[in-house]
Amino acid sequence: MPRKPSRKLKTYQTSLGFYDQAVAAPSMKAALDAWGAKSNLFHQGIAKETDDPDIVAATMAAPGVVLRRPVGSDGPFTEHAELPTDLADDEGKPKSRSKSKPKKRPAKTATKRSAKPEVDDRQAHAAAAAFAREEQRRESARRKEEAARAKARARRDKAVAAAEATLDRARQDHQARVDEIEAEQAALDERAAAEEARWDKQRSKLEDAVRRARE
């Protein structure tokens, strides 16, 4: 079969929580999946495509892997980023009532903004293949997770079925014992009634005999 052409990867960037995040993906949807986003961050204006050479180079070196850096910083994107340092500083300092002026980021030169990384076809194919592998790894991890959940559900359902079967057997055994006791009780009631009738008849005869003897 002829090989399908690899889709060209683009670099997408967003800010979530304490981190700026970037990923090389073939589409916005793929980027949202990689970030685990539940809504369309691009429509909300929270995410965008970027052509920053440093960010593009970092993401293309690890396609499909979400890279991070502390939010608001200009540092490099890495796979394991630390929390913003100003969080720790803010915890130990009393908050001032006056609003502090936001820090201005150093303006990027026009050269850096306009510069685009030169990626040849070989690099593009390699990056796309790496992204596909990463996507397959995530999909495989999801399938294993689903299989583990299905196995746990099957074990739970089996245990519930066994417990319910035991309960049904015990209920049936109890009902059989109750039926047996009720049958025995009915037989005793019948014997008691017969004995009462016999005694009534005998007593009547004996009482007549006593009256005749007194006359």
C-alpha positions in Angstrom: 0.0 0.0 0.0 1.3 3.5 -0.7 2.2 5.5 2.4 -0.1 8.3 3.3 1.7 11.7 3.3 2.5 13.0 6.8 0.4 16.0 7.9 2.4 19.1 8.5 2.8 19.9 12.1 2.2 23.4 13.6 3.0 24.8 17.0 0.1 25.8 19.2 0.4 27.7 22.5 -2.0 28.3 25.4 -2.0 29.2 29.1 -3.6 26.9 31.6 -3.3 27.2 35.4 0.3 28.0 36.4 1.8 27.2 33.1 2.1 28.4 29.5 1.8 25.2 27.4 2.9 24.5 23.8 2.7 21.4 21.6 3.5 20.5 18.0 0.4 19.0 16.4 -1.2 18.6 12.9 -4.4 20.5 13.9 -6.0 22.6 16.6 -8.2 19.6 17.6 -5.1 17.5 18.0 -3.5 20.2 20.2 -6.7 20.4 22.3 -6.6 16.6 22.8 -3.0 16.8 23.8 -3.7 19.5 26.4 -6.8 17.5 27.6 -9.0 20.6 27.1 -12.7 20.1 27.5 -13.6 23.2 25.5 -12.3 25.0 22.4 -9.6 27.2 23.8 -9.0 28.7 20.3 -12.5 30.0 20.0 -12.2 31.4 23.5 -9.0 33.3 22.5 -7.0 31.4 25.1 -4.9 29.4 22.6 -3.2 30.3 19.3 -0.8 29.1 16.7 2.7 30.5 17.2 5.7 30.9 14.9 8.1 31.9 17.7 11.3 30.2 16.5 12.4 29.1 20.0 9.0 27.6 20.8 8.7 26.0 17.4 12.1 24.4 17.7 11.4 23.0 21.2 8.0 21.5 20.2 9.3 20.1 16.9 12.0 18.3 18.9 9.3 16.5 20.8 6.1 16.4 18.6 2.9 15.6 20.5 4.5 16.1 23.9 3.1 19.0 25.9 5.9 21.4 26.9 5.5 23.9 29.7 7.0 26.9 31.4 5.8 29.1 34.3 3.0 31.3 33.2 4.1 34.9 32.3 7.8 33.9 31.9 9.9 34.1 28.8 12.0 31.0 29.7 12.3 27.9 27.5 9.5 25.4 27.2 10.4 22.0 28.7 8.6 18.8 29.5 9.0 19.2 33.3 8.6 22.8 34.3 8.7 24.2 37.8 6.0 26.3 39.4 6.3 30.1 39.0 8.8 31.4 41.6 6.6 34.4 42.5 4.0 32.0 44.0 6.4 31.1 46.8 7.4 34.7 47.3 3.8 35.9 47.5 3.1 33.3 50.3 5.7 34.8 52.6 5.0 38.4 52.0 2.0 40.5 53.2 -0.1 41.6 50.4 -0.1 45.4 49.7 -3.3 47.2 49.2 -2.0 49.2 46.4 -2.1 47.5 43.0 1.3 46.7 41.7 2.0 47.5 38.1 2.2 44.5 35.8 5.6 43.6 34.7 6.3 44.4 31.1 7.8 41.7 29.0 10.8 42.7 27.0 9.7 43.5 23.5 10.7 41.0 20.9 12.6 42.4 18.0 11.0 42.5 14.7 13.6 40.2 13.4 12.7 37.5 15.9 9.0 37.9 15.3 9.3 37.6 11.6 11.9 34.9 11.6 10.5 31.4 10.9 12.4 28.2 11.5 13.5 26.5 8.4 12.3 23.0 8.5 13.1 20.8 5.5 10.8 18.0 4.3 12.9 15.3 6.0 12.6 17.1 9.4 8.9 17.7 8.8 8.3 14.0 8.0 10.4 13.0 11.1 8.4 15.4 13.3 5.1 14.2 11.9 6.2 10.5 12.5 7.2 11.3 16.0 3.9 13.0 16.7 2.1 10.0 15.3 4.1 7.7 17.6 3.3 9.9 20.6 -0.4 9.9 19.6 -0.3 6.1 19.3 1.3 5.9 22.8 -1.4 8.1 24.3 -4.1 6.0 22.5 -2.5 2.8 23.7 -2.4 4.2 27.3 -6.1 5.1 27.0 -7.0 1.6 25.7 -5.1 0.0 28.6 -6.8 2.2 31.0 -10.2 1.3 29.5 -9.3 -2.4 29.5 -8.3 -2.2 33.2 -11.6 -0.4 34.1 -13.6 -3.0 32.1 -11.8 -5.8 33.9 -12.5 -4.2 37.3 -16.2 -3.8 36.3 -16.3 -7.5 35.2 -14.8 -8.6 38.6 -17.2 -6.4 40.5 -20.2 -7.7 38.5 -19.1 -11.3 39.1 -18.7 -10.7 42.8 -22.1 -9.0 42.9 -23.7 -11.9 41.0 -22.1 -14.5 43.3 -23.3 -12.6 46.4 -26.8 -12.3 45.0 -26.8 -16.0 44.1 -25.8 -16.8 47.7 -28.5 -14.5 49.1 -31.1 -16.2 46.8 -30.0 -19.7 48.0 -30.2 -18.6 51.6 -33.6 -17.0 51.1 -34.9 -20.2 49.4 -33.5 -22.4 52.2 -35.1 -20.1 54.8 -38.5 -20.3 53.0 -38.2 -24.1 52.9 -37.6 -24.2 56.6 -40.5 -21.9 57.3 -42.8 -23.9 55.1 -41.7 -27.1 56.9 -42.3 -25.5 60.3 -45.7 -24.2 59.2 -46.6 -27.7 57.9 -45.6 -29.2 61.3 -47.6 -26.5 63.1 -50.6 -27.2 61.0 -50.3 -31.0 61.8 -50.0 -30.2 65.5 -53.0 -27.9 65.4 -55.0 -30.7 63.7 -53.8 -33.2 66.4 -54.7 -30.7 69.1 -58.1 -30.2 67.7 -58.7 -33.9 67.4 -57.6 -34.4 71.0 -59.8 -31.6 72.2 -62.8 -33.3 70.4 -62.0 -36.7 71.8 -61.7 -35.3 75.3 -64.9 -33.4 75.0 -66.7 -36.6 74.1 -65.0 -38.6 76.9 -65.6 -36.0 79.5 -69.2 -35.8 78.6 -69.6 -39.5 79.1 -67.7 -39.5 82.4 -69.7 -36.6 83.7 -72.9 -38.4 82.9 -71.6 -41.5 84.7 -70.8 -39.3 87.8 -74.3 -37.8 87.8 -75.9 -41.2 87.6 -73.8 -42.5 90.4 -75.0 -39.6 92.7 -78.6 -40.2 92.0 
